[in-house]
Amino acid sequence: MPSPSPRFLTLADVAEVLNVTVRQVYALVRSGELRGIQIGGRGQWRIENDQLEDYISRQYARADHDVRELAESSVDDDVTSDR
C-alpha cells in the first residue's frame, strides 16, 4: 500500500513540485501569495498540501483570466485598426 503524502511540505519539497528554486518559494511565502507556517525554534517554514494546491488553482485561474483579457484586447485592436 503506498504511503499517504505528508500533510506538510518543506520549501524544498514545494520548489521541486513547482520546478522553481527554494528562494522563489520563500519569496512566495513571504509575500503572502503562498500560505505557510513556521515550525520550531529555528522557524523553519512548512506549506500544507492544501495550500499548495490552492495556490496552483489560483495561478491557473489567473492565467485563464490573462489569456481572455489578451484575446479581448486583440479583438479590440483588430476592430480599431479597420477604422
C-alpha positions as CSV (number, residue, x, y, z in Angstrom):
1,M,0.0,0.0,0.0
2,P,1.5,3.4,-1.0
3,S,2.2,5.7,1.9
4,P,0.0,8.8,2.0
5,S,1.6,12.1,1.1
6,P,2.7,14.2,4.0
7,R,0.4,16.9,5.2
8,F,3.2,19.5,5.3
9,L,5.9,20.1,2.8
10,T,9.3,21.8,3.2
11,L,10.2,24.8,1.0
12,A,12.5,22.4,-0.9
13,D,9.5,20.0,-1.5
14,V,7.4,22.8,-2.8
15,A,10.2,24.0,-5.0
16,E,10.5,20.6,-6.6
17,V,6.8,20.4,-7.2
18,L,6.7,23.8,-8.9
19,N,10.1,23.3,-10.6
20,V,11.4,26.6,-9.1
21,T,14.1,27.5,-6.6
22,V,13.7,27.4,-2.9
23,R,14.4,31.1,-2.9
24,Q,11.4,31.6,-5.2
25,V,9.2,29.6,-2.9
26,Y,10.4,31.6,0.1
27,A,9.5,34.8,-1.7
28,L,6.0,33.5,-2.4
29,V,5.6,32.7,1.3
30,R,7.0,36.0,2.5
31,S,4.7,37.9,0.1
32,G,1.6,36.0,1.2
33,E,0.9,34.5,-2.2
34,L,1.5,31.1,-0.8
35,R,0.4,30.5,2.8
36,G,2.9,28.7,5.1
37,I,3.6,28.3,8.8
38,Q,6.8,28.5,10.8
39,I,7.6,25.4,12.9
40,G,10.1,25.0,15.8
41,G,12.7,27.2,17.4
42,R,14.6,27.8,14.2
43,G,11.4,28.9,12.4
44,Q,11.5,26.5,9.5
45,W,8.7,27.1,7.0
46,R,6.2,24.4,6.1
47,I,3.5,24.5,3.5
48,E,0.3,22.5,3.8
49,N,-0.5,20.4,0.8
50,D,-3.9,22.0,0.5
51,Q,-2.4,25.5,0.5
52,L,-0.1,24.4,-2.4
53,E,-3.0,23.0,-4.4
54,D,-5.0,26.2,-3.7
55,Y,-2.0,28.3,-4.9
56,I,-1.8,26.3,-8.1
57,S,-5.5,26.6,-8.7
58,R,-5.3,30.4,-8.3
59,Q,-2.4,30.6,-10.7
60,Y,-4.4,28.6,-13.3
61,A,-7.4,31.0,-12.8
62,R,-5.1,34.0,-13.2
63,A,-3.6,32.6,-16.4
64,D,-7.1,31.9,-17.8
65,H,-8.1,35.5,-17.0
66,D,-4.9,36.9,-18.6
67,V,-5.5,34.8,-21.7
68,R,-9.1,36.0,-22.0
69,E,-8.1,39.6,-21.5
70,L,-5.3,39.3,-24.1
71,A,-7.8,37.8,-26.6
72,E,-10.3,40.6,-25.9
73,S,-7.7,43.3,-26.4
74,S,-6.6,41.6,-29.7
75,V,-10.2,41.8,-30.9
76,D,-10.4,45.4,-29.9
77,D,-7.1,46.2,-31.7
78,D,-8.4,44.5,-34.9
79,V,-11.7,46.5,-34.8
80,T,-9.9,49.8,-34.3
81,S,-7.3,49.1,-37.0
82,D,-10.1,48.8,-39.6
83,R,-11.2,52.4,-39.0
